[in-house]
């Protein structure tokens, strides 16, 4: 039901979390080094918000957000 909301948001959070770990030196890669706390709070909020809903592949979603 709500998979079309939670999965794209999870993929986005995962992407901006892993992007600074690359060796890219362009600004749009390096800018994600700074809002780490904000990204972590967003991931935690998504994790808590998805728990009461029936979402396809929920265990995988929870692991990715964790």
PDB file of N, CA, C and O in Angstrom, chain B, residues numbered from 101:
ATOM      1  N   UNK B 101       0.817  -1.183   0.000  1.00  0.00           N
ATOM      2  CA  UNK B 101       0.000   0.000   0.000  1.00  0.00           C
ATOM      3  C   UNK B 101       0.869   1.258   0.000  1.00  0.00           C
ATOM      4  O   UNK B 101       0.751   2.085  -0.904  1.00  0.00           O
ATOM      5  N   UNK B 102       1.718   1.411   0.976  1.00  0.00           N
ATOM      6  CA  UNK B 102       2.571   2.590   1.062  1.00  0.00           C
ATOM      7  C   UNK B 102       3.986   2.334   0.558  1.00  0.00           C
ATOM      8  O   UNK B 102       4.886   3.137   0.801  1.00  0.00           O
ATOM      9  N   UNK B 103       4.185   1.232  -0.136  1.00  0.00           N
ATOM     10  CA  UNK B 103       5.522   0.911  -0.632  1.00  0.00           C
ATOM     11  C   UNK B 103       6.033   1.973  -1.596  1.00  0.00           C
ATOM     12  O   UNK B 103       7.235   2.234  -1.645  1.00  0.00           O
ATOM     13  N   UNK B 104       5.154   2.576  -2.347  1.00  0.00           N
ATOM     14  CA  UNK B 104       5.579   3.571  -3.325  1.00  0.00           C
ATOM     15  C   UNK B 104       6.039   4.870  -2.661  1.00  0.00           C
ATOM     16  O   UNK B 104       6.613   5.730  -3.329  1.00  0.00           O
ATOM     17  N   UNK B 105       5.796   5.024  -1.370  1.00  0.00           N
ATOM     18  CA  UNK B 105       6.295   6.184  -0.635  1.00  0.00           C
ATOM     19  C   UNK B 105       7.592   5.841   0.092  1.00  0.00           C
ATOM     20  O   UNK B 105       8.566   6.590   0.013  1.00  0.00           O
ATOM     21  N   UNK B 106       7.607   4.721   0.793  1.00  0.00           N
ATOM     22  CA  UNK B 106       8.754   4.378   1.637  1.00  0.00           C
ATOM     23  C   UNK B 106       9.981   3.928   0.845  1.00  0.00           C
ATOM     24  O   UNK B 106      11.102   4.293   1.199  1.00  0.00           O
ATOM     25  N   UNK B 107       9.794   3.147  -0.214  1.00  0.00           N
ATOM     26  CA  UNK B 107      10.948   2.647  -0.956  1.00  0.00           C
ATOM     27  C   UNK B 107      11.745   3.741  -1.650  1.00  0.00           C
ATOM     28  O   UNK B 107      12.972   3.737  -1.545  1.00  0.00           O
ATOM     29  N   UNK B 108      11.112   4.687  -2.359  1.00  0.00           N
ATOM     30  CA  UNK B 108      11.938   5.762  -2.954  1.00  0.00           C
ATOM     31  C   UNK B 108      12.650   6.623  -1.911  1.00  0.00           C
ATOM     32  O   UNK B 108      13.781   7.058  -2.125  1.00  0.00           O
ATOM     33  N   UNK B 109      11.988   6.864  -0.793  1.00  0.00           N
ATOM     34  CA  UNK B 109      12.643   7.649   0.260  1.00  0.00           C
ATOM     35  C   UNK B 109      13.815   6.886   0.856  1.00  0.00           C
ATOM     36  O   UNK B 109      14.843   7.483   1.175  1.00  0.00           O
ATOM     37  N   UNK B 110      13.676   5.584   1.011  1.00  0.00           N
ATOM     38  CA  UNK B 110      14.768   4.762   1.529  1.00  0.00           C
ATOM     39  C   UNK B 110      15.940   4.733   0.562  1.00  0.00           C
ATOM     40  O   UNK B 110      17.092   4.840   0.982  1.00  0.00           O
ATOM     41  N   UNK B 111      15.662   4.591  -0.720  1.00  0.00           N
ATOM     42  CA  UNK B 111      16.724   4.588  -1.726  1.00  0.00           C
ATOM     43  C   UNK B 111      17.450   5.933  -1.735  1.00  0.00           C
ATOM     44  O   UNK B 111      18.671   5.976  -1.883  1.00  0.00           O
ATOM     45  N   UNK B 112      16.716   7.016  -1.579  1.00  0.00           N
ATOM     46  CA  UNK B 112      17.330   8.339  -1.541  1.00  0.00           C
ATOM     47  C   UNK B 112      18.225   8.499  -0.318  1.00  0.00           C
ATOM     48  O   UNK B 112      19.350   8.984  -0.431  1.00  0.00           O
ATOM     49  N   UNK B 113      17.734   8.095   0.848  1.00  0.00           N
ATOM     50  CA  UNK B 113      18.542   8.182   2.070  1.00  0.00           C
ATOM     51  C   UNK B 113      19.789   7.304   1.947  1.00  0.00           C
ATOM     52  O   UNK B 113      20.877   7.715   2.352  1.00  0.00           O
ATOM     53  N   UNK B 114      19.643   6.124   1.403  1.00  0.00           N
ATOM     54  CA  UNK B 114      20.786   5.230   1.232  1.00  0.00           C
ATOM     55  C   UNK B 114      21.801   5.819   0.256  1.00  0.00           C
ATOM     56  O   UNK B 114      23.008   5.714   0.478  1.00  0.00           O
ATOM     57  N   UNK B 115      21.327   6.429  -0.811  1.00  0.00           N
ATOM     58  CA  UNK B 115      22.225   7.026  -1.798  1.00  0.00           C
ATOM     59  C   UNK B 115      23.013   8.184  -1.213  1.00  0.00           C
ATOM     60  O   UNK B 115      24.229   8.256  -1.389  1.00  0.00           O
ATOM     61  N   UNK B 116      22.333   9.098  -0.514  1.00  0.00           N
ATOM     62  CA  UNK B 116      23.065  10.244   0.035  1.00  0.00           C
ATOM     63  C   UNK B 116      23.940   9.845   1.221  1.00  0.00           C
ATOM     64  O   UNK B 116      24.839  10.592   1.607  1.00  0.00           O
ATOM     65  N   UNK B 117      23.686   8.686   1.794  1.00  0.00           N
ATOM     66  CA  UNK B 117      24.567   8.181   2.849  1.00  0.00           C
ATOM     67  C   UNK B 117      25.838   7.579   2.258  1.00  0.00           C
ATOM     68  O   UNK B 117      26.927   7.782   2.795  1.00  0.00           O
ATOM     69  N   UNK B 118      25.710   6.847   1.168  1.00  0.00           N
ATOM     70  CA  UNK B 118      26.860   6.155   0.584  1.00  0.00           C
ATOM     71  C   UNK B 118      27.657   7.000  -0.402  1.00  0.00           C
ATOM     72  O   UNK B 118      28.816   6.690  -0.679  1.00  0.00           O
ATOM     73  N   UNK B 119      27.062   8.053  -0.933  1.00  0.00           N
ATOM     74  CA  UNK B 119      27.738   8.872  -1.938  1.00  0.00           C
ATOM     75  C   UNK B 119      29.041   9.496  -1.444  1.00  0.00           C
ATOM     76  O   UNK B 119      30.011   9.497  -2.202  1.00  0.00           O
ATOM     77  N   UNK B 120      29.126  10.032  -0.212  1.00  0.00           N
ATOM     78  CA  UNK B 120      30.403  10.602   0.233  1.00  0.00           C
ATOM     79  C   UNK B 120      31.512   9.568   0.436  1.00  0.00           C
ATOM     80  O   UNK B 120      32.679   9.940   0.561  1.00  0.00           O
ATOM     81  N   UNK B 121      31.177   8.307   0.470  1.00  0.00           N
ATOM     82  CA  UNK B 121      32.198   7.277   0.654  1.00  0.00           C
ATOM     83  C   UNK B 121      32.971   6.989  -0.630  1.00  0.00           C
ATOM     84  O   UNK B 121      33.964   6.261  -0.613  1.00  0.00           O
ATOM     85  N   UNK B 122      32.510   7.564  -1.746  1.00  0.00           N
ATOM     86  CA  UNK B 122      33.232   7.401  -3.001  1.00  0.00           C
ATOM     87  C   UNK B 122      34.396   8.383  -3.039  1.00  0.00           C
ATOM     88  O   UNK B 122      34.537   9.224  -2.150  1.00  0.00           O
ATOM     89  N   UNK B 123      35.210   8.275  -4.051  1.00  0.00           N
ATOM     90  CA  UNK B 123      36.363   9.167  -4.180  1.00  0.00           C
ATOM     91  C   UNK B 123      36.052  10.387  -5.031  1.00  0.00           C
ATOM     92  O   UNK B 123      36.969  11.063  -5.498  1.00  0.00           O
ATOM     93  N   UNK B 124      34.777  10.679  -5.240  1.00  0.00           N
ATOM     94  CA  UNK B 124      34.412  11.831  -6.049  1.00  0.00           C
ATOM     95  C   UNK B 124      34.791  13.137  -5.367  1.00  0.00           C
ATOM     96  O   UNK B 124      34.661  13.271  -4.150  1.00  0.00           O
ATOM     97  N   UNK B 125      35.256  14.090  -6.146  1.00  0.00           N
ATOM     98  CA  UNK B 125      35.675  15.375  -5.579  1.00  0.00           C
ATOM     99  C   UNK B 125      34.788  16.523  -6.046  1.00  0.00           C
ATOM    100  O   UNK B 125      35.068  17.682  -5.739  1.00  0.00           O
ATOM    101  N   UNK B 126      33.738  16.221  -6.775  1.00  0.00           N
ATOM    102  CA  UNK B 126      32.847  17.290  -7.217  1.00  0.00           C
ATOM    103  C   UNK B 126      31.946  17.713  -6.068  1.00  0.00           C
ATOM    104  O   UNK B 126      31.709  16.935  -5.144  1.00  0.00           O
ATOM    105  N   UNK B 127      31.445  18.935  -6.119  1.00  0.00           N
ATOM    106  CA  UNK B 127      30.725  19.513  -4.984  1.00  0.00           C
ATOM    107  C   UNK B 127      29.461  18.759  -4.638  1.00  0.00           C
ATOM    108  O   UNK B 127      29.126  18.646  -3.459  1.00  0.00           O
ATOM    109  N   UNK B 128      28.734  18.228  -5.641  1.00  0.00           N
ATOM    110  CA  UNK B 128      27.467  17.577  -5.340  1.00  0.00           C
ATOM    111  C   UNK B 128      27.664  16.210  -4.691  1.00  0.00           C
ATOM    112  O   UNK B 128      26.700  15.623  -4.200  1.00  0.00           O
ATOM    113  N   UNK B 129      28.875  15.698  -4.677  1.00  0.00           N
ATOM    114  CA  UNK B 129      29.190  14.483  -3.928  1.00  0.00           C
ATOM    115  C   UNK B 129      29.670  14.853  -2.532  1.00  0.00           C
ATOM    116  O   UNK B 129      29.249  14.250  -1.545  1.00  0.00           O
ATOM    117  N   UNK B 130      30.546  15.840  -2.451  1.00  0.00           N
ATOM    118  CA  UNK B 130      31.130  16.225  -1.167  1.00  0.00           C
ATOM    119  C   UNK B 130      30.143  16.924  -0.251  1.00  0.00           C
ATOM    120  O   UNK B 130      30.344  16.938   0.963  1.00  0.00           O
ATOM    121  N   UNK B 131      29.085  17.504  -0.795  1.00  0.00           N
ATOM    122  CA  UNK B 131      28.134  18.240   0.043  1.00  0.00           C
ATOM    123  C   UNK B 131      27.408  17.314   1.021  1.00  0.00           C
ATOM    124  O   UNK B 131      26.927  17.774   2.057  1.00  0.00           O
ATOM    125  N   UNK B 132      27.323  16.034   0.714  1.00  0.00           N
ATOM    126  CA  UNK B 132      26.620  15.093   1.597  1.00  0.00           C
ATOM    127  C   UNK B 132      27.463  14.664   2.782  1.00  0.00           C
ATOM    128  O   UNK B 132      27.000  13.866   3.597  1.00  0.00           O
ATOM    129  N   UNK B 133      28.705  15.173   2.908  1.00  0.00           N
ATOM    130  CA  UNK B 133      29.515  14.919   4.098  1.00  0.00           C
ATOM    131  C   UNK B 133      28.977  15.649   5.323  1.00  0.00           C
ATOM    132  O   UNK B 133      29.132  15.174   6.449  1.00  0.00           O
ATOM    133  N   UNK B 134      28.360  16.773   5.114  1.00  0.00           N
ATOM    134  CA  UNK B 134      28.031  17.657   6.229  1.00  0.00           C
ATOM    135  C   UNK B 134      26.699  17.374   6.926  1.00  0.00           C
ATOM    136  O   UNK B 134      26.662  17.461   8.154  1.00  0.00           O
ATOM    137  N   UNK B 135      25.613  17.046   6.244  1.00  0.00           N
ATOM    138  CA  UNK B 135      24.346  16.842   6.971  1.00  0.00           C
ATOM    139  C   UNK B 135      24.167  15.413   7.481  1.00  0.00           C
ATOM    140  O   UNK B 135      23.066  14.870   7.394  1.00  0.00           O
ATOM    141  N   UNK B 136      25.206  14.803   8.002  1.00  0.00           N
ATOM    142  CA  UNK B 136      25.125  13.409   8.478  1.00  0.00           C
ATOM    143  C   UNK B 136      24.063  13.216   9.554  1.00  0.00           C
ATOM    144  O   UNK B 136      23.304  12.249   9.510  1.00  0.00           O
ATOM    145  N   UNK B 137      24.006  14.122  10.510  1.00  0.00           N
ATOM    146  CA  UNK B 137      23.030  14.011  11.590  1.00  0.00           C
ATOM    147  C   UNK B 137      21.613  14.123  11.038  1.00  0.00           C
ATOM    148  O   UNK B 137      20.722  13.393  11.474  1.00  0.00           O
ATOM    149  N   UNK B 138      21.398  15.005  10.108  1.00  0.00           N
ATOM    150  CA  UNK B 138      20.076  15.185   9.522  1.00  0.00           C
ATOM    151  C   UNK B 138      19.642  13.953   8.738  1.00  0.00           C
ATOM    152  O   UNK B 138      18.480  13.552   8.794  1.00  0.00           O
ATOM    153  N   UNK B 139      20.564  13.363   8.019  1.00  0.00           N
ATOM    154  CA  UNK B 139      20.259  12.152   7.256  1.00  0.00           C
ATOM    155  C   UNK B 139      19.958  11.000   8.206  1.00  0.00           C
ATOM    156  O   UNK B 139      19.057  10.203   7.942  1.00  0.00           O
ATOM    157  N   UNK B 140      20.694  10.901   9.301  1.00  0.00           N
ATOM    158  CA  UNK B 140      20.452   9.843  10.290  1.00  0.00           C
ATOM    159  C   UNK B 140      19.086  10.010  10.953  1.00  0.00           C
ATOM    160  O   UNK B 140      18.383   9.027  11.187  1.00  0.00           O
ATOM    161  N   UNK B 141      18.712  11.247  11.254  1.00  0.00           N
ATOM    162  CA  UNK B 141      17.394  11.494  11.852  1.00  0.00           C
ATOM    163  C   UNK B 141      16.292  11.150  10.860  1.00  0.00           C
ATOM    164  O   UNK B 141      15.268  10.584  11.246  1.00  0.00           O
ATOM    165  N   UNK B 142      16.487  11.484   9.582  1.00  0.00           N
ATOM    166  CA  UNK B 142      15.505  11.136   8.560  1.00  0.00           C
ATOM    167  C   UNK B 142      15.380   9.624   8.414  1.00  0.00           C
ATOM    168  O   UNK B 142      14.270   9.110   8.274  1.00  0.00           O
ATOM    169  N   UNK B 143      16.490   8.911   8.443  1.00  0.00           N
ATOM    170  CA  UNK B 143      16.452   7.453   8.341  1.00  0.00           C
ATOM    171  C   UNK B 143      15.746   6.838   9.547  1.00  0.00           C
ATOM    172  O   UNK B 143      14.966   5.899   9.387  1.00  0.00           O
ATOM    173  N   UNK B 144      16.002   7.342  10.727  1.00  0.00           N
ATOM    174  CA  UNK B 144      15.333   6.841  11.925  1.00  0.00           C
ATOM    175  C   UNK B 144      13.831   7.132  11.878  1.00  0.00           C
ATOM    176  O   UNK B 144      13.020   6.290  12.263  1.00  0.00           O
ATOM    177  N   UNK B 145      13.469   8.310  11.413  1.00  0.00           N
ATOM    178  CA  UNK B 145      12.056   8.667  11.285  1.00  0.00           C
ATOM    179  C   UNK B 145      11.353   7.757  10.280  1.00  0.00           C
ATOM    180  O   UNK B 145      10.236   7.303  10.527  1.00  0.00           O
ATOM    181  N   UNK B 146      12.000   7.493   9.157  1.00  0.00           N
ATOM    182  CA  UNK B 146      11.430   6.572   8.170  1.00  0.00           C
ATOM    183  C   UNK B 146      11.281   5.168   8.736  1.00  0.00           C
ATOM    184  O   UNK B 146      10.282   4.494   8.487  1.00  0.00           O
ATOM    185  N   UNK B 147      12.272   4.731   9.494  1.00  0.00           N
ATOM    186  CA  UNK B 147      12.225   3.403  10.095  1.00  0.00           C
ATOM    187  C   UNK B 147      11.057   3.275  11.057  1.00  0.00           C
ATOM    188  O   UNK B 147      10.314   2.295  11.007  1.00  0.00           O
ATOM    189  N   UNK B 148      10.893   4.244  11.921  1.00  0.00           N
ATOM    190  CA  UNK B 148       9.791   4.215  12.889  1.00  0.00           C
ATOM    191  C   UNK B 148       8.447   4.341  12.182  1.00  0.00           C
ATOM    192  O   UNK B 148       7.474   3.701  12.580  1.00  0.00           O
ATOM    193  N   UNK B 149       8.386   5.164  11.135  1.00  0.00           N
ATOM    194  CA  UNK B 149       7.128   5.379  10.425  1.00  0.00           C
ATOM    195  C   UNK B 149       6.687   4.157   9.633  1.00  0.00           C
ATOM    196  O   UNK B 149       5.487   3.946   9.454  1.00  0.00           O
ATOM    197  N   UNK B 150       7.618   3.353   9.160  1.00  0.00           N
ATOM    198  CA  UNK B 150       7.232   2.205   8.333  1.00  0.00           C
ATOM    199  C   UNK B 150       6.838   0.979   9.159  1.00  0.00           C
ATOM    200  O   UNK B 150       6.239   0.050   8.616  1.00  0.00           O
ATOM    201  N   UNK B 151       7.151   0.952  10.433  1.00  0.00           N
ATOM    202  CA  UNK B 151       6.877  -0.238  11.237  1.00  0.00           C
ATOM    203  C   UNK B 151       5.398  -0.619  11.335  1.00  0.00           C
ATOM    204  O   UNK B 151       5.090  -1.805  11.219  1.00  0.00           O
ATOM    205  N   UNK B 152       4.465   0.317  11.540  1.00  0.00           N
ATOM    206  CA  UNK B 152       3.076  -0.128  11.695  1.00  0.00           C
ATOM    207  C   UNK B 152       2.365  -0.465  10.386  1.00  0.00           C
ATOM    208  O   UNK B 152       1.229  -0.938  10.423  1.00  0.00           O
ATOM    209  N   UNK B 153       2.986  -0.239   9.243  1.00  0.00           N
ATOM    210  CA  UNK B 153       2.323  -0.465   7.958  1.00  0.00           C
ATOM    211  C   UNK B 153       2.761  -1.773   7.325  1.00  0.00           C
ATOM    212  O   UNK B 153       3.852  -2.280   7.588  1.00  0.00           O
ATOM    213  N   UNK B 154       1.889  -2.303   6.487  1.00  0.00           N
ATOM    214  CA  UNK B 154       2.216  -3.504   5.719  1.00  0.00           C
ATOM    215  C   UNK B 154       2.911  -3.061   4.443  1.00  0.00           C
ATOM    216  O   UNK B 154       2.272  -2.535   3.531  1.00  0.00           O
ATOM    217  N   UNK B 155       4.210  -3.271   4.380  1.00  0.00           N
ATOM    218  CA  UNK B 155       5.021  -2.833   3.250  1.00  0.00           C
ATOM    219  C   UNK B 155       5.715  -4.060   2.674  1.00  0.00           C
ATOM    220  O   UNK B 155       6.176  -4.931   3.413  1.00  0.00           O
ATOM    221  N   UNK B 156       5.783  -4.118   1.341  1.00  0.00           N
ATOM    222  CA  UNK B 156       6.456  -5.252   0.727  1.00  0.00           C
ATOM    223  C   UNK B 156       7.949  -5.209   1.054  1.00  0.00           C
ATOM    224  O   UNK B 156       8.577  -4.151   1.012  1.00  0.00           O
ATOM    225  N   UNK B 157       8.496  -6.356   1.374  1.00  0.00           N
ATOM    226  CA  UNK B 157       9.900  -6.523   1.738  1.00  0.00           C
ATOM    227  C   UNK B 157      10.286  -5.639   2.931  1.00  0.00           C
ATOM    228  O   UNK B 157      11.333  -4.992   2.917  1.00  0.00           O
ATOM    229  N   UNK B 158       9.446  -5.618   3.945  1.00  0.00           N
ATOM    230  CA  UNK B 158       9.690  -4.774   5.125  1.00  0.00           C
ATOM    231  C   UNK B 158      11.000  -5.101   5.841  1.00  0.00           C
ATOM    232  O   UNK B 158      11.688  -4.171   6.261  1.00  0.00           O
ATOM    233  N   UNK B 159      11.384  -6.370   6.005  1.00  0.00           N
ATOM    234  CA  UNK B 159      12.670  -6.633   6.672  1.00  0.00           C
ATOM    235  C   UNK B 159      13.861  -6.022   5.935  1.00  0.00           C
ATOM    236  O   UNK B 159      14.781  -5.493   6.559  1.00  0.00           O
ATOM    237  N   UNK B 160      13.837  -6.099   4.609  1.00  0.00           N
ATOM    238  CA  UNK B 160      14.922  -5.505   3.822  1.00  0.00           C
ATOM    239  C   UNK B 160      14.924  -3.990   3.982  1.00  0.00           C
ATOM    240  O   UNK B 160      15.985  -3.378   4.108  1.00  0.00           O
ATOM    241  N   UNK B 161      13.759  -3.394   3.978  1.00  0.00           N
ATOM    242  CA  UNK B 161      13.641  -1.951   4.154  1.00  0.00           C
ATOM    243  C   UNK B 161      14.198  -1.532   5.513  1.00  0.00           C
ATOM    244  O   UNK B 161      14.918  -0.539   5.612  1.00  0.00           O
ATOM    245  N   UNK B 162      13.867  -2.287   6.553  1.00  0.00           N
ATOM    246  CA  UNK B 162      14.353  -1.958   7.903  1.00  0.00           C
ATOM    247  C   UNK B 162      15.865  -2.119   8.006  1.00  0.00           C
ATOM    248  O   UNK B 162      16.528  -1.319   8.666  1.00  0.00           O
ATOM    249  N   UNK B 163      16.405  -3.124   7.375  1.00  0.00           N
ATOM    250  CA  UNK B 163      17.863  -3.324   7.394  1.00  0.00           C
ATOM    251  C   UNK B 163      18.565  -2.188   6.667  1.00  0.00           C
ATOM    252  O   UNK B 163      19.580  -1.685   7.149  1.00  0.00           O
ATOM    253  N   UNK B 164      18.050  -1.778   5.526  1.00  0.00           N
ATOM    254  CA  UNK B 164      18.664  -0.682   4.776  1.00  0.00           C
ATOM    255  C   UNK B 164      18.605   0.634   5.554  1.00  0.00           C
ATOM    256  O   UNK B 164      19.554   1.417   5.526  1.00  0.00           O
ATOM    257  N   UNK B 165      17.518   0.870   6.232  1.00  0.00           N
ATOM    258  CA  UNK B 165      17.412   2.104   7.015  1.00  0.00           C
ATOM    259  C   UNK B 165      18.237   2.046   8.290  1.00  0.00           C
ATOM    260  O   UNK B 165      18.663   3.081   8.802  1.00  0.00           O
ATOM    261  N   UNK B 166      18.463   0.855   8.800  1.00  0.00           N
ATOM    262  CA  UNK B 166      19.266   0.712  10.014  1.00  0.00           C
ATOM    263  C   UNK B 166      20.711   0.949   9.752  1.00  0.00           C
ATOM    264  O   UNK B 166      21.526   0.867  10.671  1.00  0.00           O
TER     265      UNK B 166
END
